[in-house]
């Protein structure tokens, strides 16, 4: 999976480095534009390891690790395990978020509530994720988690409004499935738009939560 992105020799050394730290069953999982992603086990915990791609000049895992550590106590994202540098490449380790990305998940009503509550919490913390609308950074399973804070920053947040637009208001693969599953009509969407405007003015979630309770 990573043959053209990192040499077998360097990959082998990275595996040995992780093994020396206590990680077991390390294997490739996926790749992003700036990172190589691995799964592993640590003390019976499933973990994700993000290693900076050798061809990526961007070094921002330290900042991401700091953000994840800061918001960790709030349960919005899986806990950070560690951060380090291996042969000049940054890496970040966190617990694995069990579930499916929202793009593919079979969303239940409880997931919708949790998405609203957790994105609103990020808003209150003043942290804007920056990539909510892509559908690949919210995991829905037993719990809902927001992941990958690589482009997040402490700026005017738009997490909840981005999530609601993606799941309900915009016309996309996710919203079409949600509308069909929950029988959402145009009147409901108009009410949703009004409640989003009210949230932007007041920061109050009560109207949105009452609306979701009708689904």
BALUM-330041 format. One record per residue: x, y, z negated of N, C-alpha, C in turn; residue in three letters; residue number from 1. Coordinates in steps of 0.05 Angstrom, whole numbers, plus 32768, in hexadecimal, padded with zeros to 4 digits. Each point is the difference from the previous one (the first is absolute). Example, Ala and Ser with C-alpha at 12.3 -4.5 7.8 and 13.67 -1.06 7.14 Angstrom:
<atoms>
  n.east  n.north  n.up  ca.east  ca.north  ca.up  c.east  c.north  c.up  code  pos
    8108     7F8E  7F64     7FEE      8018   8000    8012     8018  8000   ala    1
    7FF9     8015  800E     8010      8018   7FFF    7FF1     8016  7FF2   ser    2
</atoms>
This chain:
<atoms>
  n.east  n.north  n.up  ca.east  ca.north  ca.up  c.east  c.north  c.up  code  pos
    8010     7FE8  8000     7FF0      8018   8000    8011     8019  8000   unk    1
    8017     7FFF  7FF2     8011      8018   7FFD    801A     7FFE  8010   unk    2
    8003     7FEC  8012     801A      7FFA   800C    800C     8018  800E   unk    3
    7FEF     8010  800D     800A      8017   8010    8003     8019  7FEF   unk    4
    7FF9     7FFF  7FE6     8000      8017   7FEF    8016     8000  7FEB   unk    5
    8009     7FE8  7FF8     8015      7FFD   7FEC    800F     7FE6  8006   unk    6
    801A     8000  7FFC     8010      7FE9   8007    7FFA     7FE9  7FEC   unk    7
    8003     7FE8  8009     7FFC      7FE9   7FEF    8013     8000  7FE8   unk    8
    8018     800A  8005     8014      8001   7FEA    7FF7     8014  7FEA   unk    9
    7FF7     8018  8008     7FF7      8013   7FED    7FE6     7FF7  7FF2   unk   10
    7FEF     7FF3  800F     7FE7      7FF6   7FF4    8006     7FEB  7FEC   unk   11
    8013     7FEE  8006     8008      7FEC   7FED    800C     800C  7FE6   unk   12
    800F     8015  8003     800C      800D   7FE9    7FEA     800D  7FEF   unk   13
    7FEB     800B  800E     7FEA      800D   7FF1    7FF1     7FEA  7FF0   unk   14
    7FFB     7FEA  800D     7FF2      7FEA   7FF2    8010     7FF7  7FE7   unk   15
    801B     7FFE  8003     8011      7FF9   7FEA    7FFE     8014  7FE9   unk   16
    7FFF     801A  8009     7FFE      8016   7FEC    7FE6     7FFD  7FF0   unk   17
    7FEA     7FFB  800F     7FE6      7FFD   7FF2    8000     7FE8  7FEE   unk   18
    800C     7FEA  8009     8001      7FE8   7FEF    800F     8005  7FE7   unk   19
    8015     8010  8001     8010      8007   7FE8    7FEF     8011  7FEC   unk   20
    7FEB     800D  800A     7FEF      8010   7FEF    7FE8     7FF0  7FF5   unk   21
    7FFF     7FE6  8009     7FEA      7FEF   7FF5    7FE9     7FFC  8013   unk   22
    8002     800A  8019     7FEA      7FFC   8013    8003     7FE5  800E   unk   23
    7FEA     7FF3  8004     7FFF      7FE6   800D    7FED     8000  8017   unk   24
    8002     7FEC  8012     7FEE      7FFC   8017    7FFE     801A  8011   unk   25
    8017     800D  8004     8000      8018   8010    7FFC     7FF8  801E   unk   26
    7FEE     800D  800D     7FFB      7FFA   801D    7FF5     8019  800D   unk   27
    8005     8003  801B     7FF6      8017   800F    7FE1     8000  7FFF   unk   28
    7FF5     8018  8001     7FE3      8004   7FFF    7FF6     8011  8017   unk   29
    800C     8017  8003     7FF7      8012   8016    8016     8016  8003   unk   30
    7FFB     8011  8013     8013      8017   8004    7FF0     8019  8006   unk   31
    800C     8016  7FF7     7FF4      801A   8006    8014     8011  8010   unk   32
    7FF9     8019  8004     8011      8012   800F    801A     8007  7FF2   unk   33
    7FFF     7FFE  7FE5     8018      8008   7FF1    800A     7FE9  7FEE   unk   34
    7FF2     7FEA  7FFF     8007      7FEB   7FEC    7FFB     7FE4  800A   unk   35
    800E     7FEE  7FF4     7FFC      7FE3   8003    7FF3     7FF6  7FE6   unk   36
    7FEB     7FF1  8003     7FF0      7FF8   7FE8    8004     7FE2  7FFB   unk   37
    8004     7FFA  7FE7     8004      7FE4   7FF7    7FEC     7FF9  7FEA   unk   38
    7FF9     7FE7  7FFE     7FF1      7FF5   7FE9    8014     7FF1  7FEF   unk   39
    7FFB     7FFF  7FE6     8011      7FF0   7FEE    7FF1     7FFB  7FE6   unk   40
    800C     7FF0  7FEF     7FF5      7FFA   7FE5    8014     800A  7FEC   unk   41
    7FF6     800B  7FEA     8010      8008   7FE9    7FF0     7FF9  7FE7   unk   42
    800A     7FED  7FF1     7FF3      7FF7   7FE7    7FE2     7FFA  8005   unk   43
    7FFA     7FF1  8015     7FE5      7FF8   8007    7FEF     8017  800A   unk   44
    800C     8017  8006     7FF1      8016   800C    8006     8002  801E   unk   45
    7FEC     8004  8010     8004      8006   801C    8009     801D  8003   unk   46
    8015     8004  800F     800A      801B   8004    8005     8006  801D   unk   47
    8000     8019  8006     8007      800B   801B    801B     800E  7FFE   unk   48
    8011     7FFC  8013     801A      800E   8001    8002     800F  801A   unk   49
    8003     801A  7FFE     8003      8011   8018    801E     8008  8002   unk   50
    800C     7FF7  8016     801C      8007   8005    8002     8014  8017   unk   51
    800E     8015  7FFC     8004      8014   8015    800B     7FF3  8019   unk   52
    7FF4     8005  8017     800B      7FF5   8019    801B     800C  8006   unk   53
    8014     7FF0  8009     801A      800B   8006    7FFF     8015  8016   unk   54
    7FEC     7FFF  8011     7FFE      8014   8016    7FEF     8018  7FF9   unk   55
    7FF8     8002  7FE6     7FF0      8017   7FF7    8012     8014  7FF1   unk   56
    8001     8019  8008     8010      8014   7FF2    7FF2     800A  7FE7   unk   57
    7FE6     7FFA  7FFD     7FF0      800C   7FEB    8006     7FF1  7FE5   unk   58
    8008     800F  7FEC     8004      7FF4   7FE6    7FEE     800E  7FEC   unk   59
    7FE9     7FF4  7FFC     7FEC      800C   7FED    7FF4     7FEC  7FED   unk   60
    800C     7FE8  7FFE     7FF6      7FEC   7FED    8003     8009  7FE3   unk   61
    8015     8010  7FFA     8003      8009   7FE5    7FE9     8012  7FF8   unk   62
    7FF8     8011  8012     7FE9      8012   7FFA    7FE7     7FF0  7FFE   unk   63
    7FFC     7FED  8012     7FE8      7FEF   7FFE    7FFF     7FF0  7FE6   unk   64
    8017     7FF6  7FF7     8002      7FF1   7FE7    7FF8     8012  7FE9   unk   65
    8009     8019  8000     7FFA      8013   7FEB    7FE2     8005  7FFF   unk   66
    7FF3     8003  8018     7FE3      8004   8001    7FF1     7FE8  7FF5   unk   67
    8008     7FE8  8009     7FF2      7FE8   7FF7    8003     7FFC  7FE2   unk   68
    8018     8006  7FF6     8004      7FFE   7FE3    7FEF     8014  7FF1   unk   69
    7FFC     8018  800B     7FF1      8015   7FF3    7FE2     7FF8  7FFE   unk   70
    7FF5     7FF5  8016     7FE4      7FFA   8001    7FFA     7FE4  7FF6   unk   71
    8015     7FF0  7FFB     7FFC      7FE5   7FF8    7FEC     7FFB  7FE9   unk   72
    8001     8010  7FEA     7FEE      7FFC   7FEA    7FE3     8003  8006   unk   73
    7FF9     800C  8017     7FE4      8005   8007    7FF3     7FE9  8010   unk   74
    800F     7FEC  8008     7FF5      7FE9   800D    7FF8     8005  801D   unk   75
    8009     8015  800C     7FF9      8006   801C    800F     7FEF  8013   unk   76
    8019     7FF9  7FF9     8012      7FF0   8011    800E     7FEB  7FF0   unk   77
    8008     7FEA  800B     800E      7FEC   7FF1    8019     800A  7FF2   unk   78
    8007     7FF6  7FE9     8017      800A   7FF1    801B     7FFE  800F   unk   79
    8011     8013  7FFB     801B      8000   800B    8011     7FEC  7FF0   unk   80
    800F     7FEF  800F     8012      7FEE   7FF3    801C     800C  7FFF   unk   81
    8009     800C  8015     801A      800C   8000    8007     800E  801A   unk   82
    8017     800E  7FFF     800B      800E   8017    801E     7FFC  8000   unk   83
    800C     7FFE  8018     801D      7FFD   8001    800B     8007  801B   unk   84
    801A     7FFE  8003     800D      8004   8019    8013     7FE9  8006   unk   85
    7FFD     7FF4  8018     8011      7FE9   8007    800F     8007  801A   unk   86
    801A     8001  7FFE     8011      8006   8018    7FF6     8019  800E   unk   87
    7FF9     8014  7FF1     7FF7      801A   800B    7FE3     8001  8008   unk   88
    7FF1     7FEA  7FFC     7FE4      7FFF   8007    7FEF     8000  7FE7   unk   89
    7FED     8012  7FFF     7FEE      8001   7FE8    7FEC     7FE9  8001   unk   90
    7FF8     7FF7  7FE8     7FEA      7FED   7FFF    7FEF     8006  7FE8   unk   91
    7FE7     7FF8  8003     7FEB      8005   7FEB    7FF1     7FE6  7FFC   unk   92
    7FFA     7FFA  7FE7     7FF2      7FE7   7FF9    7FE8     8007  7FEF   unk   93
    7FE9     7FF5  8007     7FE8      8003   7FF0    7FF0     7FE6  8000   unk   94
    7FED     7FFE  7FEE     7FEF      7FE9   8000    7FEF     7FFF  8019   unk   95
    7FFA     7FE8  8009     7FF1      7FFC   8018    7FE2     8007  7FFB   unk   96
    7FF4     800E  8013     7FE4      8007   7FFE    7FF0     7FEA  800D   unk   97
    7FF2     7FEF  7FF1     7FF1      7FEA   800B    7FE7     800B  800E   unk   98
    7FFA     7FF6  8017     7FE8      8008   800F    8006     8006  801D   unk   99
    7FEE     800E  800D     8002      8006   801C    8001     801E  8004   unk  100
    800E     800A  8014     7FFF      801C   8006    7FE3     8007  8007   unk  101
    7FF8     8018  7FFA     7FE4      8008   8003    7FF7     7FFD  801E   unk  102
    8013     8002  8012     7FFA      7FFD   801C    7FF3     7FE5  8006   unk  103
    8008     7FEB  7FF1     7FF6      7FE5   8005    7FEF     7FF4  7FEA   unk  104
    7FFF     800D  7FE9     7FF3      7FF5   7FE8    7FE2     8000  8003   unk  105
    7FF3     7FEC  7FF4     7FE3      7FFE   7FFE    7FF8     8010  7FE7   unk  106
    7FFA     8019  8004     7FFC      8012   7FEA    7FE6     7FFB  7FF1   unk  107
    8002     7FFE  7FE6     7FE8      7FFE   7FEE    7FFA     801C  7FF4   unk  108
    7FE9     8002  7FF4     7FF8      8019   7FF4    8014     8009  7FEB   unk  109
    800A     7FED  7FF0     8013      8008   7FEB    801A     800B  800C   unk  110
    8008     7FF7  8018     8017      800B   800D    7FFC     801D  8007   unk  111
    7FE8     8006  8009     7FFA      801C   8008    8002     8013  7FE8   unk  112
    7FF5     7FF7  7FE9     8002      8010   7FE8    801D     8004  7FF8   unk  113
    8010     7FEA  8002     801B      8002   7FF6    8011     8011  8013   unk  114
    7FFB     7FFF  801A     800E      8012   8012    7FFB     801D  7FF9   unk  115
    7FE7     8006  7FFC     7FF9      801C   7FF9    800D     8008  7FE6   unk  116
    7FFF     7FEF  7FEC     800B      8007   7FE5    801E     8003  8001   unk  117
    800E     7FEE  800E     801D      8001   8000    800B     8017  8012   unk  118
    7FF3     8005  8016     8009      8017   8010    7FFA     801A  7FF2   unk  119
    7FEA     8001  7FF2     7FFA      8018   7FF0    8014     8004  7FEA   unk  120
    8009     7FEA  7FF4     8015      8002   7FEB    801A     800B  800C   unk  121
    8008     7FF7  8018     8017      800B   800D    7FFD     801E  8004   unk  122
    7FE8     8008  8008     7FFA      801C   8004    8004     8010  7FE6   unk  123
    7FF6     7FF5  7FEA     8003      800E   7FE6    801D     8001  7FF8   unk  124
    8010     7FED  8007     801C      8000   7FFA    8010     8014  8011   unk  125
    7FF3     8009  8016     800D      8013   8012    8013     7FF3  8014   unk  126
    7FFC     7FE6  8005     8011      7FF1   8012    7FF1     7FFA  801A   unk  127
    8009     8009  8016     7FF4      7FF9   801A    800F     7FE9  800D   unk  128
    7FF2     7FEA  8006     800D      7FE9   800B    8009     8005  801D   unk  129
    7FF0     800D  8010     8008      8008   801A    7FFA     7FEC  8016   unk  130
    7FF8     7FE7  7FF9     7FFB      7FEC   8015    7FE7     7FF0  7FFA   unk  131
    7FEE     800A  7FF1     7FE8      7FF1   7FF8    7FF0     7FF8  8018   unk  132
    7FFD     8011  8014     7FED      7FFB   8015    8009     7FEA  8013   unk  133
    8018     7FF7  7FFE     8009      7FEB   8013    7FF4     7FE5  7FFC   unk  134
    7FF5     7FFB  7FE8     7FF3      7FE6   7FFA    8013     7FEA  7FF8   unk  135
    801A     8007  7FFE     8014      7FEB   7FF9    800C     8004  7FE4   unk  136
    7FF7     8014  7FF1     800D      8007   7FE7    7FED     7FFD  7FE8   unk  137
    7FE8     7FF5  8005     7FEE      7FF9   7FEA    7FFC     7FE2  8001   unk  138
    8005     7FF2  7FEA     7FFD      7FE3   7FFE    7FE7     7FFA  7FF0   unk  139
    7FEE     7FF0  800A     7FE8      7FF8   7FF2    8001     7FE2  7FFA   unk  140
    7FFF     7FF9  7FE7     7FFF      7FE4   7FF7    7FF1     7FFF  7FE6   unk  141
    800C     7FF3  7FEC     7FF4      8000   7FE6    7FFF     801D  7FF5   unk  142
    8015     800F  8008     8001      801C   7FF9    8006     8010  801A   unk  143
    7FFD     801A  7FFF     8007      8011   8017    801A     800E  7FF8   unk  144
    8013     8000  8013     8019      800E   7FFB    8007     8011  8018   unk  145
    800C     8017  7FFB     800C      8011   8015    801E     7FFA  8000   unk  146
    800B     7FFB  8017     801C      7FF8   8002    8010     8012  8013   unk  147
    801A     7FFE  7FFF     8012      800E   8013    7FFE     801E  7FFD   unk  148
    800F     800B  7FEE     8000      801D   7FFB    8018     800E  800C   unk  149
    8009     7FF4  8016     8018      800A   800E    7FFD     801D  8009   unk  150
    7FE8     8007  8009     7FFB      801C   800A    7FEF     8010  7FED   unk  151
    7FFC     7FF6  7FE8     7FF1      800F   7FEC    8010     8018  7FF5   unk  152
    7FF1     8013  7FF6     800D      8018   7FF5    7FED     800E  7FED   unk  153
    800C     8010  7FEE     7FF0      8010   7FEE    7FF7     801A  800E   unk  154
    7FEA     7FFE  800D     7FF5      8016   8010    7FE1     7FFF  7FFD   unk  155
    7FF2     8012  800D     7FE3      7FFF   7FFE    7FF6     7FE5  800A   unk  156
    7FF3     7FF1  7FEF     7FF9      7FE4   8007    7FE6     7FFF  8010   unk  157
    7FFF     7FEC  8012     7FE8      7FFB   8010    7FFA     7FE2  8000   unk  158
    8006     7FF2  7FEA     7FFE      7FE3   8000    7FE3     7FF7  8002   unk  159
    7FEF     800A  7FEE     7FE4      7FF7   8000    7FF2     8008  801A   unk  160
    8003     8018  8009     7FF2      8008   8019    800A     7FF0  8018   unk  161
    801A     7FFA  8000     800A      7FEF   8016    7FF5     7FE4  7FFF   unk  162
    7FFE     7FF5  7FE8     7FF5      7FE4   7FFD    7FE3     7FFF  8007   unk  163
    7FF0     8014  7FF7     7FE3      8000   8006    7FFC     8004  801E   unk  164
    8010     8011  800C     7FFE      8004   801D    8006     7FE6  800F   unk  165
    8014     7FF2  7FF8     8008      7FE7   800D    7FEB     7FEA  7FFC   unk  166
    7FF5     7FFD  7FE8     7FEE      7FEA   7FFB    7FE3     8006  8008   unk  167
    7FF8     8019  8000     7FE4      8006   8005    7FFC     8013  8018   unk  168
    800D     8017  8000     7FF8      8017   8010    800A     7FFF  801D   unk  169
    8019     7FF8  8003     800C      7FFF   801B    7FF5     7FE7  800F   unk  170
    8003     8001  801A     7FF8      7FE9   8010    8018     7FEF  8006   unk  171
    8004     7FEA  7FF2     8016      7FEE   8003    7FF9     7FE3  7FF9   unk  172
    8012     7FEE  8003     7FFB      7FE4   7FFB    7FF7     7FFB  7FE3   unk  173
    800C     800D  7FED     7FF9      7FFD   7FE4    7FE4     800A  7FFA   unk  174
    7FFB     8019  8009     7FE6      800C   7FF9    7FE9     7FF2  800E   unk  175
    8004     7FF6  8018     7FEA      7FF2   800E    7FF9     7FE6  7FF1   unk  176
    8014     7FF2  7FF6     7FFB      7FE7   7FF1    7FF1     8007  7FE6   unk  177
    8009     8015  7FF2     7FF4      8007   7FE7    7FE3     8009  8004   unk  178
    7FFA     8010  8015     7FE5      8009   8005    7FED     7FE8  8006   unk  179
    800A     7FED  800F     7FEF      7FE8   8006    7FFC     7FF0  7FE7   unk  180
    8015     7FFA  7FF1     7FFD      7FEF   7FE8    7FED     800C  7FEB   unk  181
    8002     801A  7FFC     7FF0      800C   7FEB    7FE7     800F  800A   unk  182
    7FFB     7FFD  801A     7FE7      800D   800A    8000     801E  7FFE   unk  183
    8016     800C  8005     8003      801D   7FFD    7FF5     800F  8018   unk  184
    7FEE     8013  7FFB     7FF4      800F   8016    800A     801D  8000   unk  185
    7FF6     800F  8013     8009      801C   8004    7FFA     8011  7FE8   unk  186
    7FE9     7FFC  7FF3     7FF9      8010   7FE9    8014     7FFC  7FE9   unk  187
    8008     7FE6  7FFC     8014      7FFA   7FEC    801A     800F  8006   unk  188
    8009     7FFF  8019     8019      800D   8007    7FFE     801E  7FFC   unk  189
    7FE9     800C  8006     7FFD      801D   7FFB    8002     8006  7FE2   unk  190
    7FF4     7FEF  7FF0     8003      8004   7FE3    801D     7FFC  7FF7   unk  191
    800E     7FED  800C     801C      7FFC   7FFA    8010     8019  8006   unk  192
    7FFB     800C  8017     800F      8018   8007    7FFB     8016  7FEC   unk  193
    7FE7     8003  7FF7     7FF9      8014   7FEC    800F     7FFB  7FE6   unk  194
    8001     7FE7  7FF8     800D      7FF9   7FE7    801E     8004  8002   unk  195
    800C     7FFB  8017     801C      8005   8004    8006     801E  7FFE   unk  196
    7FEF     8010  800B     8003      801E   7FFE    7FFE     8008  7FE2   unk  197
    7FED     7FF4  7FF2     7FFD      8007   7FE4    8019     7FF8  7FF0   unk  198
    800B     7FE8  8007     8019      7FF7   7FF2    8017     8013  8006   unk  199
    8002     800A  8018     8016      8012   8007    7FFD     801B  7FF1   unk  200
    7FE7     8008  7FFB     7FFC      8019   7FF1    8005     7FFC  7FE2   unk  201
    7FF6     7FEA  7FF5     7FFF      7FFD   7FE3    8013     7FEB  7FF4   unk  202
    8008     7FED  8011     8011      7FEA   7FF6    7FF0     7FEB  7FF1   unk  203
    7FE5     8002  8001     7FEF      7FEE   7FF1    7FF8     7FE8  8012   unk  204
    8002     7FE8  7FF5     7FFA      7FE7   800F    7FE4     7FF6  7FFD   unk  205
    7FF1     800B  7FED     7FE6      7FF5   7FF9    7FED     7FFD  8018   unk  206
    7FFF     8014  8011     7FEE      7FFE   8017    8008     7FE9  8013   unk  207
    8019     7FFD  8006     800A      7FEB   8011    7FFA     7FE4  7FF4   unk  208
    8004     7FFE  7FE6     7FFC      7FE6   7FF3    7FE2     7FF9  7FFF   unk  209
    7FEF     8014  7FFC     7FE3      7FFB   8001    7FF8     7FF7  801C   unk  210
    800B     800C  8014     7FFA      7FF8   801B    8009     7FE4  8006   unk  211
    8018     7FF9  7FF8     800A      7FE4   8004    7FEF     7FEC  7FF1   unk  212
    7FF5     8007  7FEA     7FF0      7FED   7FF0    7FE7     7FF8  800E   unk  213
    7FF8     800F  8015     7FE7      7FF9   800F    8005     7FEB  8015   unk  214
    8019     7FFA  8006     8007      7FEC   8015    7FF8     7FE4  7FF7   unk  215
</atoms>
